[in-house]
């Protein structure tokens, strides 16, 4: 909120410029700090409204990130650190998610699965060391699945109701040989398989959109790429394969995933496809893309400096 209101961080203005340029009806915003009264989120929407893009409806449920526990959840032998929160975070709500919409959000019908315990996911793969639960049986009894959140958000549009399935999975790295983060990232993604198959109540029958940050490339990640590949080929979903000229024209890295599909540019791992919009098959995709202009474009600096991640968009119509 401080950075938004004082404009002391130039990336805030660049994020706003990116959103203005794309001008979406609905945006799933990643990595914005949550606070109880949505002061930070409201400050951002005020800045956007001043620039001519008005989102009158927001959703900002508390995420698991920074939700403190008194357990050692990351196995470092200590408690009270950011890795011992339900989702990594140094304070409550750090790097949460939010929905901004120009159309009414049906708040009373929102489904929040963020309290689901990891062990209660059907077919969950929990980490072990020498055949024993890692970091402990006590930790696994309390550990939630969602690093940030899993939400199903109904929105009333002029052409009828749609349902957004949104999340932000944790990175599949920064762990040890037990692969705790890799296994959790996989299961966070596979949650949506179980949801779409009806294992958490009736899924939406029509016009849904799965969107958010999976933190996993289908081919080039150090994580368990089969999880995201299974969503990309799910029979209820379609992959518009959003792409950009900016990523396509960047130097080739020899990755298996086509350069043009990349959505993030990390120092070290490089460019990957980790952010997704997957509409159900009853949508007509009129267009899609990743907002990643080429060098020399007036918006290039805004796009590449606002965040390591790029804004992914899709233009959807009814059949």
C-alpha positions as CSV (number, residue, x, y, z in Angstrom):
1,X,0.0,0.0,0.0
2,X,2.9,2.3,0.8
3,X,4.5,1.8,-2.6
4,X,1.2,2.2,-4.4
5,X,0.2,5.4,-2.7
6,X,3.6,7.1,-2.8
7,X,4.6,5.8,-6.2
8,X,8.1,5.2,-4.7
9,X,8.4,1.9,-6.7
10,X,8.3,2.6,-10.4
11,X,7.1,-0.9,-11.1
12,X,3.7,0.1,-9.7
13,X,3.2,2.6,-12.5
14,X,4.4,0.0,-15.0
15,X,2.0,-2.6,-13.8
16,X,-0.8,0.0,-14.2
17,X,0.3,0.9,-17.7
18,X,0.3,-2.8,-18.7
19,X,-3.3,-3.3,-17.4
20,X,-4.4,-0.1,-19.1
21,X,-2.9,-1.3,-22.4
22,X,-4.7,-4.7,-22.3
23,X,-7.8,-3.3,-20.6
24,X,-9.3,-6.7,-19.4
25,X,-12.8,-7.1,-18.1
26,X,-11.6,-9.4,-15.4
27,X,-8.0,-9.9,-14.1
28,X,-6.6,-12.6,-11.8
29,X,-3.9,-10.5,-10.0
30,X,-0.9,-12.5,-8.7
31,X,1.4,-11.6,-5.8
32,X,-0.3,-8.7,-4.3
33,X,-0.2,-8.4,-0.5
34,X,-3.5,-9.1,1.3
35,X,-4.7,-7.0,4.1
36,X,-8.0,-7.4,6.0
37,X,-9.7,-4.2,4.7
38,X,-8.2,-4.5,1.2
39,X,-6.5,-1.2,1.6
40,X,-3.6,-2.1,-0.8
41,X,-6.0,-3.5,-3.4
42,X,-8.3,-0.5,-3.2
43,X,-5.3,1.8,-3.6
44,X,-4.4,0.0,-6.8
45,X,-7.9,0.0,-8.2
46,X,-8.1,3.8,-7.4
47,X,-4.9,4.3,-9.4
48,X,-6.4,2.3,-12.3
49,X,-9.7,4.2,-12.1
50,X,-7.7,7.5,-12.3
51,X,-6.1,6.2,-15.5
52,X,-9.5,5.3,-17.0
53,X,-9.8,1.6,-16.2
54,X,-12.4,1.0,-13.5
55,X,-12.9,-2.3,-11.7
56,X,-15.9,-1.9,-9.4
57,X,-15.8,-5.5,-8.1
58,X,-13.0,-7.1,-6.2
59,X,-12.3,-10.4,-4.3
60,X,-9.5,-10.5,-1.7
61,X,-9.9,-13.6,0.6
62,X,-7.1,-14.3,3.0
63,X,-4.4,-16.5,1.4
64,X,-2.4,-19.2,3.1
65,X,0.8,-17.3,2.4
66,X,2.3,-15.9,5.6
67,X,-0.3,-17.7,7.7
68,X,1.8,-18.5,10.8
69,X,2.0,-21.9,12.5
70,X,3.9,-23.1,15.5
71,X,5.3,-26.1,13.6
72,X,8.5,-26.7,11.6
73,X,6.8,-27.1,8.2
74,X,9.9,-26.8,6.0
75,X,12.1,-29.2,7.8
76,X,15.0,-26.8,8.7
77,X,14.8,-27.7,12.4
78,X,13.4,-24.2,13.3
79,X,10.0,-22.7,13.8
80,X,8.6,-19.2,13.2
81,X,10.3,-18.6,9.8
82,X,8.5,-17.7,6.5
83,X,8.8,-21.4,5.4
84,X,6.8,-22.5,8.5
85,X,3.7,-20.6,7.5
86,X,1.0,-22.5,5.6
87,X,2.4,-20.8,2.5
88,X,5.8,-19.1,2.3
89,X,5.6,-15.6,3.7
90,X,7.2,-13.4,6.2
91,X,3.9,-11.8,7.2
92,X,0.2,-12.6,6.9
93,X,-1.0,-12.3,3.4
94,X,2.3,-11.6,1.7
95,X,2.1,-12.2,-2.1
96,X,-1.6,-13.2,-2.1
97,X,-4.0,-13.1,-5.1
98,X,-7.0,-11.1,-6.0
99,X,-9.8,-10.8,-8.6
100,X,-10.6,-7.5,-10.2
101,X,-13.8,-7.4,-12.3
102,X,-15.9,-4.9,-14.2
103,X,-18.8,-7.3,-13.7
104,X,-20.5,-8.3,-10.4
105,X,-18.8,-11.1,-8.4
106,X,-21.3,-13.5,-6.7
107,X,-19.5,-13.4,-3.3
108,X,-22.1,-15.6,-1.6
109,X,-21.3,-18.4,-4.1
110,X,-17.5,-18.2,-4.0
111,X,-15.9,-21.5,-3.1
112,X,-12.6,-21.3,-1.2
113,X,-10.6,-24.6,-1.0
114,X,-7.6,-23.0,0.6
115,X,-8.2,-24.8,3.9
116,X,-8.0,-28.3,2.3
117,X,-5.2,-30.3,4.0
118,X,-2.6,-31.6,1.6
119,X,-3.0,-35.2,2.9
120,X,-6.8,-35.0,2.1
121,X,-6.3,-34.5,-1.6
122,X,-7.2,-37.8,-3.4
123,X,-3.9,-39.5,-4.4
124,X,-1.8,-36.9,-2.6
125,X,2.0,-37.6,-2.8
126,X,3.4,-36.5,0.5
127,X,7.2,-36.2,1.0
128,X,9.1,-38.8,2.9
129,X,12.7,-39.4,4.0
130,X,13.8,-43.0,4.8
131,X,10.2,-44.0,4.6
132,X,9.1,-41.5,7.3
133,X,6.8,-38.4,6.8
134,X,8.8,-35.3,6.1
135,X,9.3,-33.1,8.0
136,X,7.2,-34.9,10.5
137,X,3.8,-36.6,10.9
138,X,2.6,-33.7,13.0
139,X,3.5,-31.3,10.2
140,X,1.7,-33.3,7.6
141,X,-1.4,-33.4,9.8
142,X,-1.6,-29.6,9.7
143,X,-0.1,-28.7,6.3
144,X,-2.6,-27.2,3.8
145,X,-2.4,-28.0,0.1
146,X,-2.6,-24.4,-1.2
147,X,0.6,-22.4,-1.0
148,X,-1.6,-19.3,-1.7
149,X,-5.2,-20.2,-2.5
150,X,-7.6,-22.2,-4.7
151,X,-10.8,-20.3,-5.4
152,X,-13.9,-20.9,-7.6
153,X,-15.3,-17.5,-8.3
154,X,-18.7,-17.0,-10.1
155,X,-19.1,-13.7,-12.0
156,X,-22.3,-12.4,-13.6
157,X,-21.6,-11.0,-17.0
158,X,-23.9,-9.4,-19.6
159,X,-24.1,-12.8,-21.4
160,X,-24.6,-14.9,-18.2
161,X,-22.7,-16.5,-15.4
162,X,-19.1,-17.6,-15.7
163,X,-16.9,-19.4,-13.1
164,X,-13.2,-18.6,-12.6
165,X,-11.0,-21.4,-11.2
166,X,-7.9,-19.5,-10.0
167,X,-4.8,-20.2,-7.9
168,X,-1.1,-19.5,-7.5
169,X,1.0,-22.6,-6.8
170,X,4.3,-22.5,-5.0
171,X,7.6,-23.0,-6.8
172,X,8.7,-26.6,-7.3
173,X,12.2,-25.9,-6.2
174,X,14.1,-24.5,-3.1
175,X,13.8,-27.8,-1.2
176,X,15.9,-31.0,-0.7
177,X,16.0,-34.5,-1.9
178,X,12.6,-35.2,-0.4
179,X,11.2,-32.9,-3.2
180,X,8.6,-31.3,-0.8
181,X,8.0,-28.3,-2.9
182,X,8.0,-30.2,-6.2
183,X,5.4,-32.7,-4.9
184,X,3.3,-29.9,-3.4
185,X,3.4,-27.9,-6.6
186,X,2.3,-31.0,-8.5
187,X,-0.6,-31.7,-6.2
188,X,-1.7,-28.0,-6.2
189,X,-2.1,-28.3,-10.0
190,X,-3.7,-31.7,-9.9
191,X,-6.4,-30.4,-7.4
192,X,-8.1,-28.9,-10.5
193,X,-8.3,-32.4,-12.1
194,X,-10.1,-33.7,-9.0
195,X,-12.4,-30.6,-8.9
196,X,-13.3,-30.9,-12.6
197,X,-14.0,-34.6,-12.1
198,X,-16.5,-33.8,-9.3
199,X,-14.5,-35.0,-6.3
200,X,-15.1,-31.7,-4.4
201,X,-18.8,-31.2,-5.2
202,X,-20.4,-30.6,-8.6
203,X,-18.1,-28.6,-10.9
204,X,-19.6,-25.8,-13.1
205,X,-21.4,-27.3,-16.0
206,X,-20.5,-24.6,-18.5
207,X,-18.4,-21.5,-19.2
208,X,-15.5,-21.8,-16.8
209,X,-12.0,-20.5,-17.0
210,X,-9.0,-22.0,-15.2
211,X,-6.4,-19.2,-14.8
212,X,-3.5,-18.3,-12.6
213,X,0.1,-19.1,-11.8
214,X,1.1,-22.8,-11.9
215,X,4.8,-22.0,-11.5
216,X,5.5,-25.0,-13.8
217,X,6.5,-25.2,-17.4
218,X,5.2,-28.3,-19.3
219,X,8.6,-29.3,-20.5
220,X,11.5,-27.2,-19.2
221,X,10.9,-26.8,-15.5
222,X,12.8,-28.6,-12.7
223,X,9.3,-29.6,-11.4
224,X,7.0,-32.5,-12.3
225,X,5.9,-31.2,-15.7
226,X,3.4,-34.1,-16.2
227,X,1.0,-32.3,-13.8
228,X,0.6,-29.2,-16.0
229,X,0.6,-31.2,-19.2
230,X,-2.4,-33.1,-17.9
231,X,-4.3,-29.9,-17.4
232,X,-3.4,-28.6,-20.9
233,X,-4.9,-31.8,-22.3
234,X,-7.9,-32.1,-20.0
235,X,-11.0,-33.0,-22.0
236,X,-13.0,-30.2,-20.4
237,X,-10.4,-27.5,-21.1
238,X,-8.8,-26.0,-24.2
239,X,-5.4,-24.3,-24.5
240,X,-5.4,-21.1,-26.5
241,X,-1.6,-21.2,-26.4
242,X,-1.2,-17.4,-25.8
243,X,2.1,-16.2,-27.3
244,X,4.1,-13.0,-27.9
245,X,6.5,-11.6,-30.4
246,X,8.7,-10.4,-27.6
247,X,9.4,-13.9,-26.3
248,X,9.6,-15.3,-29.8
249,X,12.3,-12.9,-30.8
250,X,14.4,-13.2,-27.7
251,X,17.5,-15.4,-28.0
252,X,16.7,-19.1,-28.2
253,X,17.5,-21.0,-25.0
254,X,17.2,-24.5,-26.4
255,X,14.1,-25.2,-24.3
256,X,11.5,-27.7,-25.5
257,X,8.6,-25.4,-24.9
258,X,8.3,-22.9,-27.8
259,X,9.9,-19.6,-27.0
260,X,6.8,-17.7,-28.1
261,X,4.7,-19.3,-25.3
262,X,6.9,-18.1,-22.5
263,X,5.3,-16.0,-19.8
264,X,8.1,-15.3,-17.3
265,X,11.8,-14.3,-17.5
266,X,13.7,-15.4,-14.4
267,X,17.3,-14.7,-13.7
268,X,19.0,-18.1,-13.8
269,X,16.3,-20.5,-15.0
270,X,15.5,-18.1,-17.9
271,X,12.2,-17.8,-19.8
272,X,9.4,-20.4,-19.2
273,X,5.7,-20.9,-19.6
274,X,4.3,-20.9,-16.1
275,X,1.1,-18.7,-16.2
276,X,-2.1,-20.0,-17.9
277,X,-5.6,-19.2,-19.1
278,X,-7.5,-22.4,-19.9
279,X,-11.1,-21.9,-20.9
280,X,-13.6,-24.7,-21.0
281,X,-14.4,-26.0,-24.5
282,X,-17.8,-24.2,-24.7
283,X,-15.9,-20.9,-25.2
284,X,-14.9,-19.5,-28.6
285,X,-11.4,-18.1,-28.4
286,X,-11.4,-14.8,-30.4
287,X,-7.8,-14.1,-29.5
288,X,-5.1,-14.6,-26.9
289,X,-1.6,-13.5,-26.2
290,X,1.1,-12.6,-23.7
291,X,1.8,-8.9,-23.3
292,X,5.4,-8.9,-24.2
293,X,6.3,-6.3,-26.8
294,X,9.5,-6.4,-28.8
295,X,12.4,-4.0,-28.1
296,X,11.7,-0.6,-29.6
297,X,8.0,-0.8,-28.9
298,X,6.9,2.1,-26.6
299,X,5.5,-0.4,-24.1
300,X,8.5,-2.7,-24.0
301,X,10.1,-1.2,-20.9
302,X,6.8,-1.2,-19.0
303,X,6.2,-4.9,-19.9
304,X,9.6,-6.2,-19.0
305,X,10.3,-4.1,-15.9
306,X,6.9,-4.3,-14.2
307,X,7.5,-7.9,-13.2
308,X,9.4,-11.1,-14.1
309,X,6.0,-12.4,-15.2
310,X,4.1,-11.0,-18.2
311,X,0.3,-10.3,-18.4
312,X,-1.4,-13.2,-20.2
313,X,-4.8,-12.5,-21.8
314,X,-7.6,-14.2,-23.7
315,X,-10.6,-12.7,-25.5
316,X,-13.5,-15.2,-25.2
317,X,-17.0,-15.2,-26.7
318,X,-19.9,-17.6,-26.5
319,X,-20.3,-20.1,-29.3
